[in-house]
């Protein structure tokens, strides 16, 4: 699982996608974008004249290229049916609850290739548009002589295409190299690391003879990295799993203690796991357990702190059911309903169903509550008649409250001095019930 997201990251939400722009990424993008904006397209180095417009165009081009790259990965996840996707720049994380969901190899290589392919398609399309705009002079046109829009078009097209083609080189840690690792057996992966390490060293030497220092450093680092990984002992992975096993058992025992009413023991085990486990998945699981311990003690503030800690460790994601419970305890029924519906979809249980039903009634969505009662697979001992009776009682109470809030009708014999229109001619008041569907 990736390292935790910085609390200072800029987080944006777009449908099922959450984008986390971390400070190091923003700083490096600004520096690199300004640099490529100043680069001359051709000719002597004295054409490298800094200008604010060129810098802004370069920065926007870099941000757009990386955004398209990560959305290429995310869109393939989306087509696979996942709806909880975090875009980390650089890097994408899929999270179905409080732990990262395992990704099948058949899907992994497609996701990995989707990013560079998206860049290649974008770059090719933008360069084709540029060629159509400039006509025969497109090949010799200098970006410094163009308008800001054409500068942005040129920089985005050229570097997006280059970035996409670079990512399609089958050398780890580039996307195509990781895609190859996803379909290779563990035995063949070591041979693959050896071959790609030698190929990277040869590419670095070629760049050095051409005087391209950046390319030499890049492929030199890749070759050194892959040469180290060629001797990776596969038993280390089994050893890591063995180290995590006691903490997994510790969390299971903590949940059993909580369900049995032993809150103190559940807190002890959750705290012990949080302090001593090295894996972020286990730490997030411990935060989840401790948040439920806090809710059992009616300590909503401490539960929210454990929620924030878990979201930081998991890269912004956390178990939807826990978030819904905490938000309901804070009196935020509308926000809680969104997470409750999500939890009902991901981990359907009696707890998530009752929580969703309770929040649907609190938000006045009685038809949806009726549908949940009718369609959910309730346990055999559930009294559905009692659920329907509670729903009818809540509906009647909401109707009575709505009737009390309506202003009294004015008598036609006593028209208001501000409004001479008679009651018979007045339009009926609009319904006060809003559409609160999540």
HUHUPE-V566831 format. One record per residue. PHI is phi in degrees with one decimal (NA if undefined). OMEGA is omega in whole degrees, -180 to 180 (NA if undefined). Layout:
PHI&OMEGA, PHI&OMEGA
This chain:
NA&-178, -63.8&178, -65.7&-178, -60.4&179, -78.3&180, -65.3&177, -61.8&-180, -87.8&-179, -66.4&176, -84.9&-175, -107.7&179, -125.7&-178, -117.7&178, -140.0&-178, 60.9&-180, -78.7&-176, -101.9&173, -118.0&-179, -104.6&178, -116.4&180, -98.8&-176, -84.7&-177, -53.4&179, -60.6&178, -64.6&-179, -63.4&-179, -65.3&-179, -65.2&179, -67.1&179, -64.3&-179, -65.7&-178, -67.3&179, -64.0&177, -64.6&-180, -64.4&-179, -70.9&175, -68.2&-180, -88.0&-177, -64.2&176, -74.6&178, -71.2&-179, -163.4&175, 91.4&-176, -70.6&-176, -70.1&-179, -72.1&175, -79.6&-179, -78.0&-178, -104.9&-179, -59.6&175, -147.0&180, -59.5&-179, -63.1&180, -65.2&179, -64.9&180, -63.1&179, -62.0&179, -65.3&179, -63.4&179, -63.3&179, -64.3&180, -62.9&180, -62.4&-180, -67.0&-180, -62.0&-179, -69.8&177, -63.6&178, -63.8&-180, -60.8&-178, -69.2&177, -69.2&174, -61.7&175, -60.7&-173, -65.5&-177, -65.7&177, -68.0&173, -60.1&-178, -61.6&179, -65.7&179, -80.7&176, 102.2&179, -83.1&-175, -129.7&-179, -131.2&-168, -123.1&178, -109.3&177, -95.7&177, -105.9&-179, -100.8&1, -93.6&175, 117.1&-179, -120.8&-180, -130.0&175, -103.4&-179, -136.3&180, -93.9&175, -152.0&-180, -95.9&176, -131.9&180, -67.8&-179, -76.1&176, -67.0&-177, -109.5&179, -61.8&-179, -61.2&180, -63.2&177, -89.0&-174, -61.5&-176, -69.0&177, -68.9&178, -63.2&-178, -64.5&-179, -79.3&-177, -65.7&-179, -64.4&179, -65.4&177, -64.6&177, -62.7&178, -65.3&-179, -63.8&179, -64.9&179, -61.9&-179, -61.3&178, -62.5&-179, -65.8&-179, -67.3&178, -68.3&176, -66.8&177, -65.1&179, -61.7&179, -63.5&180, -70.8&-180, -72.2&-175, -84.6&179, 73.0&-177, -63.0&-178, -86.8&-175, -62.8&-176, -69.0&-176, -102.2&-177, -69.7&179, -100.0&-177, -61.1&-178, -69.8&180, -95.6&-175, -96.3&172, -71.3&-179, -60.5&-179, -62.7&179, -70.7&175, -61.2&179, -62.6&179, -62.8&-178, -66.2&-178, -63.6&-180, -64.8&-179, -63.7&-176, -67.4&-177, -77.1&175, -67.2&178, -63.9&180, -64.6&180, -65.1&178, -65.7&179, -65.4&177, -62.9&180, -67.8&180, -89.2&174, -75.4&-174, -76.4&179, -132.7&175, -63.5&8, -94.3&175, -66.5&-171, -58.9&-179, -65.5&176, -65.5&177, -67.2&177, -63.8&177, -64.7&178, -62.8&-178, -68.4&-177, -106.6&180, -89.2&174, -73.7&-180, -55.5&-180, -67.0&-178, -77.4&179, -65.3&179, -64.0&176, -63.4&180, -63.5&178, -62.8&179, -63.2&-178, -63.6&-178, -69.5&177, -65.7&179, -63.7&180, -63.4&179, -68.0&178, -63.5&178, -64.7&178, -65.1&178, -63.6&178, -65.1&178, -62.9&178, -63.6&-179, -65.9&178, -65.9&178, -87.9&180, 80.0&179, -92.6&-173, -67.2&-178, -62.3&179, -63.9&178, -63.6&-180, -66.2&-178, -62.0&-176, -75.7&173, -65.3&178, -65.0&180, -61.8&179, -63.5&178, -62.0&-179, -64.1&-177, -69.9&178, -66.0&176, -68.9&-177, -75.1&-178, -66.4&180, -99.2&-180, -62.3&179, -85.1&-177, -64.6&179, -70.7&178, -62.0&179, -65.5&178, -65.0&178, -64.5&178, -64.9&179, -63.5&179, -67.0&178, -68.0&-178, -80.4&-174, -56.1&180, -62.5&-180, -73.0&175, -62.6&177, -63.8&179, -63.2&178, -65.6&178, -60.5&178, -65.5&178, -64.1&178, -66.7&177, -63.4&179, -64.3&180, -65.2&179, -65.3&179, -84.3&178, 91.9&180, -90.2&-175, -66.8&-177, -63.9&179, -67.7&177, -62.2&178, -66.3&-179, -62.7&-178, -68.9&179, -64.8&179, -66.4&180, -63.6&179, -66.6&-179, -64.5&-176, -79.8&-170, -112.1&-179, -75.8&-179, -96.7&-178, -80.4&179, -64.0&179, -61.0&180, -68.1&179, -65.0&178, -66.5&176, -62.2&177, -67.3&177, -62.7&179, -63.9&179, -61.2&-178, -66.3&177, -64.1&178, -70.7&175, -61.6&178, -63.0&179, -65.5&177, -63.8&177, -93.2&-179, 63.2&177, -97.7&-174, -67.4&-178, -63.0&180, -69.2&176, -62.7&178, -65.7&178, -65.3&177, -67.0&176, -63.2&180, -62.9&179, -64.0&179, -67.4&178, -64.9&177, -66.1&-179, -67.9&-176, -93.1&-180, 79.6&175, 101.6&-179, -101.2&176, -161.5&-178, -60.9&-174, -63.8&-178, -62.9&180, -64.7&178, -62.3&179, -64.6&180, -63.3&-179, -68.2&180, -64.1&177, -64.8&179, -65.4&177, -83.9&-179, 81.7&-180, -99.9&-173, -66.0&-178, -65.5&178, -67.8&-180, -62.4&-178, -63.0&180, -60.5&180, -73.2&179, -65.9&177, -63.2&178, -64.2&179, -67.8&178, -65.1&179, -76.5&-174, -84.9&-179, -135.3&-178, -61.7&-180, -151.0&178, -63.4&180, -64.3&-179, -67.0&179, -68.9&180, -65.6&178, -64.0&179, -62.4&179, -62.4&180, -63.5&-178, -75.2&175, -62.2&178, -66.9&-180, -65.2&180, -93.9&177, 75.5&180, -95.4&-173, -75.5&177, -65.0&178, -66.4&177, -64.5&177, -62.0&180, -64.8&178, -65.2&179, -61.7&-176, -76.1&-170, -103.2&-176, -71.5&180, -82.8&-178, -72.7&175, -60.4&-176, -58.4&-177, -86.5&180, -75.9&178, -88.6&-178, -67.4&178, -63.2&178, -67.7&177, -63.1&179, -67.6&178, -66.1&177, -64.3&178, -64.4&179, -64.5&179, -65.3&178, -65.3&179, -65.8&179, -65.5&179, -64.4&178, -66.3&179, -66.6&178, -66.2&178, -66.1&178, -66.2&179, -67.0&178, -69.2&-178, -81.0&179, -73.1&179, -67.3&179, -66.1&179, -71.4&-180, -84.4&179, -69.2&178, -65.1&180, -80.5&-178, -126.2&-180, -68.1&178, -71.4&180, -64.8&179, -76.7&-178, -130.0&-177, -75.3&-178, -72.5&-178, -72.2&-179, -66.6&-179, -67.1&-177, -92.3&-177, -73.4&177, -75.4&178, -65.5&-180, -66.7&178, -68.7&179, -66.2&-178, -88.3&-178, -85.3&-179, -89.1&174, -82.9&-174, -104.1&-179, -63.8&-179, -72.6&NA
